[in-house]
């Protein structure tokens, strides 16, 4: 769980991704077994991202054969991806990134299957679980549940999170429903000890962003995430341009090995619909760590959510 300053207050299946520079398609798990670099890139396939309504795009091999201009654009894209992966690998902390441009299907990931402690980003999972259970019971959230949900997301209120965690019995019942196969809830009611991956957090964000997703009324969750307290409006929001809306949830927690700093969210606007998850640990201090997370989010957005090269 979070501590403010020093104590406070993620589609359903694995992405099908194209190996940078290889023109092949593989899951990130296959990449790991093959000893490939930590980054993955590619175009999301509708079957794998079944809750995301986005146009399909041909991969590099088909485009290169049909259109030399597309081949040049693909080469530039791969160069940008390689530069981003190198930059992330040079960061002095342990981190993971997963991002998806819902308009184009362009996806990127770095260490996307590595486990990280959630801290307070799990509060999004808690609310998604509450909404799922309420839907199964054929009801809306009660006034009390809405009040607790708002406090938990907007202000990262730990007591509200604990109350809703007890009410839902944790999130284990919905991790499979949402396709979060690498997320493990904290033991003995300790929601802050839940572990997850950047890929799982991206999956959850995709459910929230899609009206047909597995999270009932995901727009409600995103609305709360778009109105977090000012002192918690950092991370993914630093990647947004003027006029774009950011819906996010952050998690932060000091440990003997440095700060855990996580940021997950959606940036959308007239020409933007981008999901980003940044998980990190080992920051030596809080404020410089936030700046590092924001730099990672901004660099990722510039590549994944930027114009075609």
Secondary structure, 3 states (H helix, E strand, C coil): CCCCCCCCCCCCCCCCEECCCCCCEECHHHHHHHCCCCEEEEECCCCCCCCCCCCCCCCHHHHHHHCHHHHHHHHHHHHHHHHHHHHHHCCCCEEEEEEEECCCCEEEEECCCCCEECHHHHHHHHHHHHHHHHHHCCCCCCHHHHHHHHHHHHCCCHHHHHHHHHHHCCCHHHHCCCCCCCCECCHHHCHHHCEECHHHHHHHHHHHHCCCCCCCCHHHHHHHHCCCCHHHCCCHHHHCCCCCEEEEEEEEEEECCEEEEEEEEEEEECCEEEEEEEEEEEECCHHHHHHHHHHHHHHHHHHHCCCCC
